[in-house]
Amino acid sequence: MIASADVGELIPKERLALLFEELAELTGQRNAIDGRIVEIAAEIDGRRLWGMTGARSLSALVAWRTGCSPANAQTVAAIAGRLGEFPRCVQGLREGRLSLDQVGVIAERGGQGSDEHYAQLASVATVTQLRTAVKLEPRPEPDPAPERSFTKTGTAQGSCYRIILGRLDAAKFDAAMASHRDALMTQWKHDHGDGKSSPDQRPPLPGNVDAFLRLVEAGWDTEAARRPHGQHTTVVAHVDVEQRTAALHLGPLLSDAERRYLTCDATCEVWFERHGQVIGAGRTTRQISRRLRRALEHRHPTCAVPGCGATRGLHAHHIKHWEDGGLTELTNLVLLCPYHHRLHHRGVITIAGPADELVVTDSSGRVLSAASLARPPNRPPPDVPPCPGPTGERADWWWYQPFQPSPPSNN
């Protein structure tokens, strides 16, 4: 590290030169450290070790354990995922010559086989210039997407809608329309097809407009019924009180994890049996009321697993399961995203309470914490040369030759 000189003894130009020299040294060390972080992330990804922690993805794990932003973690994950395709660029990062953002732009969008081209360019180009260079790569022409449009014109009498769909979307729409039209026709015949009603009072046969409105109303009613966060499933389970086994009604046997997962945040009609004989209908799974759910969301609006941060589609989970006598109370409930909810019931992660002192452990028994792994270093910084950074010259794209991908082989 360069010792700071007495500021009063230096003229501004000399002071600025000293600061730039120190900045180059620190930048080189930071780049080398970022390169090592990328290599660690690549090993974790290659061996799928991030799944042991309950993390959703490699980028989520990096953001969680390093305390960096999701965008920065995504850059690390992108480079780690293409480590083998850009060895020169990553080597420049490990040696402190290139920054994480420079290599990240190349790894996220650079074409296959462009490692040597961009390794040379990145030594003098800024991140913005690299983004422009990558955009200039010739891209294969994408398949033309089917035309889709939805337009509306209004008049004093009403509105006219014009919908253009591709073949697949049109097939879905036609099938939905036919289903609702058939249902309306069945209902009309049931009410008016017996010949008893007067022809003058009989309503006209339902047509496409009626079917379309029924389709809209059905979708709206379904959406309104499940908002906010209504029940996910309704199941009927037969439980053997002695063996503690369960099966779906007229369905297959359930594992312990499946039984607990299905009944944890759903209404479930339970039939208790002994020696194959029904001995009575039990209580339903205690469903979370709207008021209780609002209290849960106010207490902790995200998934309770450290490092997750999901806020939508969360399940209300009984810390002590209802089968084991767990109560539907605020102290026994936490919100989990579906991914971590399934992991818990599969035994990958363990959740213990009470809710205000929640302890989440991974499959190895290690406690998961929302804090990053950052700590004071106990080793010297990387021994790499200073990094002067890009030249700062204005790019003249008129003379720039973009990377040209190799033509596909005929083999």
Secondary structure, 3 states (H helix, E strand, C coil): CCCCCCHHHCCHHHHHHHHHHHHHHHHHHHHHHHHHHHHHHHHHHHCCHHHHHCCCCHHHHHHHHHCCCHHHHHHHHHHHHCCCCCHHHHHHHHCCCCCHHHHHHHHHHCCCCCHHHHHHHHCCCCHHHHHHHHHCCCCCCCCCCCCCEEEEEECCCCEEEEEECCHHHHHHHHHHHHHHHHHHHHHHHHHHCCCCCCCCCCCCCCCHHHHHHHHHHHHHHHHHHHCCCCCCCEEEEEEECCCCEEEECCCCEECHHHHHHHHHCCEEEEEEEECCEEEEECCCCCCCCHHHHHHHHHHCCCCCCCCCCCCCCCEEEECCCHHHCCCCCHHHEEEECHHHHHHHHCCCCEEECCHHHCEEECCCCCECCCCCCCCCCCCCCCCCCCCCCCCCCCCCCCCCCCCCCCCCCCC
